[in-house]
Amino acid sequence: MNNVDISNIKAVAFDIDGTLYRAWKFNLRIFPYFIFHSFFFLKYGLVRNIMHRTAATPEFVKLQASHMAKKLNCSQEEAQQRLEKIVYKGLEKYFVNIKPCRGSVEFIKELKANGYKIGLLSDFPPEQKGSIWGVKEICDVVLGSEEAGALKPDSTPFLKLAKEFNLPPEQILYVGNNHKYDIEGAHNIGMKTAWLILPHSGWFGKKSKIADFTFWHYGQISNLFFNNTNKEKYSDSKSD
């Protein structure tokens, strides 16, 4: 569906990883680091799958560390220390030179200039990405789902986002690249959704049954709001 009515939209919120930058570029950058810590990251992936299915809890950090401790056969304290060192702090430096998707930052700034509230909701701490190409400073809401107590697609972080915006969900458009976590999660509480896919998927007509808008470069979603008045900012999806 690409017939989304934006007349009632008051805020636009974005996932970060894979949405404001292409995940494959980041994955290439961290590949040597991943290989060096491959055993840890494989166990971490299993734990995150568990956490994605776990109901919201104020003890999210402790529960995640507890699962990691079992996978690594170590104490919970050691597991938490390794999570902090390898994942949260260890990955920070790899974001420094990652470039955003072409037109993404310009689109967000244009939204802000036209009176829309702007938000970020990520399954990883947004502060891990620094200033997020200057976007963070113009956001009305910046939220990590871990601090809300549950990972997407649980409704808790999306409801917290709406509460922070002080808006009903139906007045919020959520933009994300992961269909299960971003699109289904936001859709399930009544938000409008925009699904960012890879260019080749768009060229072959990939569609979603529930996303209100599917796009593969930011010129398309900009056109939805602004009729592409600044086309040069958004063109050439191949660069993404």
Buried (B, 14 or more C-beta within 10 A) or exposed (E): EBEBEBEEBBBBBBBBBBBBBBEEEBEEBBEEBBEEBEEBBEBBEEBBEBBBEBEBBEEBBEBBBBBBBEBBEEEBEBBBEBBEEBBBEBBBEBBEEBEBBBBBBBBBBBBBEEEBBBBBBBBBBBEBBEEBBEBBEEBBBBBBBBEBBBBBBBBBBBBBBBEBBEBEBBBBBBBBBBBEBBBBBBBBBBBBBBBBBBBEEBEEEBEBEEBBBBBBBBBBBBBBBBEBEBEEBBBEBEEB
